[in-house]
Amino acid sequence: MYQIREVELRNGSQYKKRLVIEFNDSKMQIVGEFLMADAPIIGGQILKDIDNVLEGKRDFIESSGNRTHLIIGPEYTKIEDLFDFVEEVSKYPTFDIKTKMLRELIIMWFAELNKK
């Protein structure tokens, strides 16, 4: 389904290691962008939002980060690329993912990040 690997980013003499996730299904690229760019910024709030929807406390919740916009529903979550209008940046198609699967991926990704 996906691979996680560590890459080294260089800028002159400075470098930084970073985890990346790549999905086997290219349609899921925006999910990877969400996990790498926005989930760490939003932090635990995204899991609280998902749980509130799954528990029926909210019908849906919208959330945005630096790269993605989510519409979290009880069955599916729509992940949209906020860079859709930017010419110089690679754009990823919108993807609908089962909300429970997204929750599992977020928990897994946070665990991977905490290993470092």
PyRosetta script that sets phi, psi and omega in degrees:
from pyrosetta import init, pose_from_sequence

init()
pose = pose_from_sequence("MYQIREVELRNGSQYKKRLVIEFNDSKMQIVGEFLMADAPIIGGQILKDIDNVLEGKRDFIESSGNRTHLIIGPEYTKIEDLFDFVEEVSKYPTFDIKTKMLRELIIMWFAELNKK")
pose.set_psi(1, -42.0)
pose.set_omega(1, -179.8)
pose.set_phi(2, -155.6)
pose.set_psi(2, 163.8)
pose.set_omega(2, 173.1)
pose.set_phi(3, -127.9)
pose.set_psi(3, 142.9)
pose.set_omega(3, 174.4)
pose.set_phi(4, -115.9)
pose.set_psi(4, 131.9)
pose.set_omega(4, 177.7)
pose.set_phi(5, -143.5)
pose.set_psi(5, 162.3)
pose.set_omega(5, 178.7)
pose.set_phi(6, -101.9)
pose.set_psi(6, 133.0)
pose.set_omega(6, 176.7)
pose.set_phi(7, -119.2)
pose.set_psi(7, 158.6)
pose.set_omega(7, 178.5)
pose.set_phi(8, -112.7)
pose.set_psi(8, 122.1)
pose.set_omega(8, 178.0)
pose.set_phi(9, -97.9)
pose.set_psi(9, 131.4)
pose.set_omega(9, -178.5)
pose.set_phi(10, -120.9)
pose.set_psi(10, 142.7)
pose.set_omega(10, 173.3)
pose.set_phi(11, -142.2)
pose.set_psi(11, 95.0)
pose.set_omega(11, -175.0)
pose.set_phi(12, 66.2)
pose.set_psi(12, -124.2)
pose.set_omega(12, -179.5)
pose.set_phi(13, -89.8)
pose.set_psi(13, -5.7)
pose.set_omega(13, 179.8)
pose.set_phi(14, -92.3)
pose.set_psi(14, 144.9)
pose.set_omega(14, 175.2)
pose.set_phi(15, -146.1)
pose.set_psi(15, 158.2)
pose.set_omega(15, -178.4)
pose.set_phi(16, -145.0)
pose.set_psi(16, 137.7)
pose.set_omega(16, 176.1)
pose.set_phi(17, -93.5)
pose.set_psi(17, 142.7)
pose.set_omega(17, -177.1)
pose.set_phi(18, -144.9)
pose.set_psi(18, 141.0)
pose.set_omega(18, 174.5)
pose.set_phi(19, -81.9)
pose.set_psi(19, 141.3)
pose.set_omega(19, 173.6)
pose.set_phi(20, -128.6)
pose.set_psi(20, 149.9)
pose.set_omega(20, 175.5)
pose.set_phi(21, -119.8)
pose.set_psi(21, 132.8)
pose.set_omega(21, 178.4)
pose.set_phi(22, -126.9)
pose.set_psi(22, 128.6)
pose.set_omega(22, -179.6)
pose.set_phi(23, -91.7)
pose.set_psi(23, 144.4)
pose.set_omega(23, 178.3)
pose.set_phi(24, -64.0)
pose.set_psi(24, -35.5)
pose.set_omega(24, 178.2)
pose.set_phi(25, -86.3)
pose.set_psi(25, 111.9)
pose.set_omega(25, -176.4)
pose.set_phi(26, -61.6)
pose.set_psi(26, -20.6)
pose.set_omega(26, 178.0)
pose.set_phi(27, -67.2)
pose.set_psi(27, -17.4)
pose.set_omega(27, -177.2)
pose.set_phi(28, -94.0)
pose.set_psi(28, 11.1)
pose.set_omega(28, -178.1)
pose.set_phi(29, -55.9)
pose.set_psi(29, -37.6)
pose.set_omega(29, -178.7)
pose.set_phi(30, -66.8)
pose.set_psi(30, -28.3)
pose.set_omega(30, 175.6)
pose.set_phi(31, -64.7)
pose.set_psi(31, -43.1)
pose.set_omega(31, 176.7)
pose.set_phi(32, -62.2)
pose.set_psi(32, -42.2)
pose.set_omega(32, 177.7)
pose.set_phi(33, -61.6)
pose.set_psi(33, -41.5)
pose.set_omega(33, 176.9)
pose.set_phi(34, -59.6)
pose.set_psi(34, -49.1)
pose.set_omega(34, -177.1)
pose.set_phi(35, -62.2)
pose.set_psi(35, -42.2)
pose.set_omega(35, -175.9)
pose.set_phi(36, -78.9)
pose.set_psi(36, -38.7)
pose.set_omega(36, -172.1)
pose.set_phi(37, -96.7)
pose.set_psi(37, -42.7)
pose.set_omega(37, -169.9)
pose.set_phi(38, -104.9)
pose.set_psi(38, -39.1)
pose.set_omega(38, -177.5)
pose.set_phi(39, -56.4)
pose.set_psi(39, -43.2)
pose.set_omega(39, 179.0)
pose.set_phi(40, -65.0)
pose.set_psi(40, -30.6)
pose.set_omega(40, 179.4)
pose.set_phi(41, -73.5)
pose.set_psi(41, -44.8)
pose.set_omega(41, -179.4)
pose.set_phi(42, -71.2)
pose.set_psi(42, -32.3)
pose.set_omega(42, 176.0)
pose.set_phi(43, 65.6)
pose.set_psi(43, -146.1)
pose.set_omega(43, -175.9)
pose.set_phi(44, -63.8)
pose.set_psi(44, -17.5)
pose.set_omega(44, -179.8)
pose.set_phi(45, -60.8)
pose.set_psi(45, -35.2)
pose.set_omega(45, -178.7)
pose.set_phi(46, -64.8)
pose.set_psi(46, -37.4)
pose.set_omega(46, 177.3)
pose.set_phi(47, -68.4)
pose.set_psi(47, -38.1)
pose.set_omega(47, 176.3)
pose.set_phi(48, -62.4)
pose.set_psi(48, -42.7)
pose.set_omega(48, 179.5)
pose.set_phi(49, -62.6)
pose.set_psi(49, -45.3)
pose.set_omega(49, 179.1)
pose.set_phi(50, -61.8)
pose.set_psi(50, -45.5)
pose.set_omega(50, -179.8)
pose.set_phi(51, -61.7)
pose.set_psi(51, -40.1)
pose.set_omega(51, 178.3)
pose.set_phi(52, -60.9)
pose.set_psi(52, -37.6)
pose.set_omega(52, 178.1)
pose.set_phi(53, -73.3)
pose.set_psi(53, -46.2)
pose.set_omega(53, -179.1)
pose.set_phi(54, -62.5)
pose.set_psi(54, -32.7)
pose.set_omega(54, 179.8)
pose.set_phi(55, -84.9)
pose.set_psi(55, -0.4)
pose.set_omega(55, 177.9)
pose.set_phi(56, 80.0)
pose.set_psi(56, 10.6)
pose.set_omega(56, 178.5)
pose.set_phi(57, -74.6)
pose.set_psi(57, -24.2)
pose.set_omega(57, 176.4)
pose.set_phi(58, -137.4)
pose.set_psi(58, 145.8)
pose.set_omega(58, 177.1)
pose.set_phi(59, -71.1)
pose.set_psi(59, -42.0)
pose.set_omega(59, 176.7)
pose.set_phi(60, -160.5)
pose.set_psi(60, 162.5)
pose.set_omega(60, 176.2)
pose.set_phi(61, -138.2)
pose.set_psi(61, 137.4)
pose.set_omega(61, 173.8)
pose.set_phi(62, -104.7)
pose.set_psi(62, 140.9)
pose.set_omega(62, -178.6)
pose.set_phi(63, -145.1)
pose.set_psi(63, 142.1)
pose.set_omega(63, 177.8)
pose.set_phi(64, -130.8)
pose.set_psi(64, 148.3)
pose.set_omega(64, 174.6)
pose.set_phi(65, -122.8)
pose.set_psi(65, -151.6)
pose.set_omega(65, 178.6)
pose.set_phi(66, -77.7)
pose.set_psi(66, -29.1)
pose.set_omega(66, -174.1)
pose.set_phi(67, -117.6)
pose.set_psi(67, -29.5)
pose.set_omega(67, -171.0)
pose.set_phi(68, -128.0)
pose.set_psi(68, 158.7)
pose.set_omega(68, 173.3)
pose.set_phi(69, -124.4)
pose.set_psi(69, 129.7)
pose.set_omega(69, -179.3)
pose.set_phi(70, -115.0)
pose.set_psi(70, 141.4)
pose.set_omega(70, 168.4)
pose.set_phi(71, -119.4)
pose.set_psi(71, 104.0)
pose.set_omega(71, -173.3)
pose.set_phi(72, -91.9)
pose.set_psi(72, 117.6)
pose.set_omega(72, 176.6)
pose.set_phi(73, -115.3)
pose.set_psi(73, 171.3)
pose.set_omega(73, -176.9)
pose.set_phi(74, -66.1)
pose.set_psi(74, -29.9)
pose.set_omega(74, 179.9)
pose.set_phi(75, -102.3)
pose.set_psi(75, -48.2)
pose.set_omega(75, -175.8)
pose.set_phi(76, -129.5)
pose.set_psi(76, 152.3)
pose.set_omega(76, 172.6)
pose.set_phi(77, -118.4)
pose.set_psi(77, 130.2)
pose.set_omega(77, 177.4)
pose.set_phi(78, -94.4)
pose.set_psi(78, 126.8)
pose.set_omega(78, 178.1)
pose.set_phi(79, -114.2)
pose.set_psi(79, 119.4)
pose.set_omega(79, -177.3)
pose.set_phi(80, -114.1)
pose.set_psi(80, 149.1)
pose.set_omega(80, 178.9)
pose.set_phi(81, -86.9)
pose.set_psi(81, 119.4)
pose.set_omega(81, 177.7)
pose.set_phi(82, -71.9)
pose.set_psi(82, -15.8)
pose.set_omega(82, -179.7)
pose.set_phi(83, -89.0)
pose.set_psi(83, 13.4)
pose.set_omega(83, -177.2)
pose.set_phi(84, -56.5)
pose.set_psi(84, -28.3)
pose.set_omega(84, -176.0)
pose.set_phi(85, -96.5)
pose.set_psi(85, -2.8)
pose.set_omega(85, -176.0)
pose.set_phi(86, -93.2)
pose.set_psi(86, 120.2)
pose.set_omega(86, -175.7)
pose.set_phi(87, -65.6)
pose.set_psi(87, -40.1)
pose.set_omega(87, -170.4)
pose.set_phi(88, -82.3)
pose.set_psi(88, -1.3)
pose.set_omega(88, -173.3)
pose.set_phi(89, -116.9)
pose.set_psi(89, 140.8)
pose.set_omega(89, 175.0)
pose.set_phi(90, -62.0)
pose.set_psi(90, 133.4)
pose.set_omega(90, -179.8)
pose.set_phi(91, -106.5)
pose.set_psi(91, 147.5)
pose.set_omega(91, 179.1)
pose.set_phi(92, -118.0)
pose.set_psi(92, 142.6)
pose.set_omega(92, 179.5)
pose.set_phi(93, -69.1)
pose.set_psi(93, 153.5)
pose.set_omega(93, 175.1)
pose.set_phi(94, -60.4)
pose.set_psi(94, 144.2)
pose.set_omega(94, 179.9)
pose.set_phi(95, -135.5)
pose.set_psi(95, 134.9)
pose.set_omega(95, 174.1)
pose.set_phi(96, -100.0)
pose.set_psi(96, 122.3)
pose.set_omega(96, -178.4)
pose.set_phi(97, -122.9)
pose.set_psi(97, 145.2)
pose.set_omega(97, 176.1)
pose.set_phi(98, -59.6)
pose.set_psi(98, 132.5)
pose.set_omega(98, -175.1)
pose.set_phi(99, -60.0)
pose.set_psi(99, -40.4)
pose.set_omega(99, 179.2)
pose.set_phi(100, -65.4)
pose.set_psi(100, -36.2)
pose.set_omega(100, 178.3)
pose.set_phi(101, -67.2)
pose.set_psi(101, -41.3)
pose.set_omega(101, 177.7)
pose.set_phi(102, -60.8)
pose.set_psi(102, -42.2)
pose.set_omega(102, 178.9)
pose.set_phi(103, -59.1)
pose.set_psi(103, -45.2)
pose.set_omega(103, 178.8)
pose.set_phi(104, -62.5)
pose.set_psi(104, -41.1)
pose.set_omega(104, 179.3)
pose.set_phi(105, -65.0)
pose.set_psi(105, -38.9)
pose.set_omega(105, 178.6)
pose.set_phi(106, -64.1)
pose.set_psi(106, -45.1)
pose.set_omega(106, 179.4)
pose.set_phi(107, -61.8)
pose.set_psi(107, -44.0)
pose.set_omega(107, 178.6)
pose.set_phi(108, -61.9)
pose.set_psi(108, -44.2)
pose.set_omega(108, -177.3)
pose.set_phi(109, -65.3)
pose.set_psi(109, -43.1)
pose.set_omega(109, 177.4)
pose.set_phi(110, -61.4)
pose.set_psi(110, -39.3)
pose.set_omega(110, 178.7)
pose.set_phi(111, -63.9)
pose.set_psi(111, -42.3)
pose.set_omega(111, 178.7)
pose.set_phi(112, -63.2)
pose.set_psi(112, -44.1)
pose.set_omega(112, 179.8)
pose.set_phi(113, -63.5)
pose.set_psi(113, -35.5)
pose.set_omega(113, -178.8)
pose.set_phi(114, -74.7)
pose.set_psi(114, -15.1)
pose.set_omega(114, 176.8)
pose.set_phi(115, -71.0)
pose.set_psi(115, -24.1)
pose.set_omega(115, -175.2)
pose.set_phi(116, -84.9)
pose.dump_pdb("model.pdb")
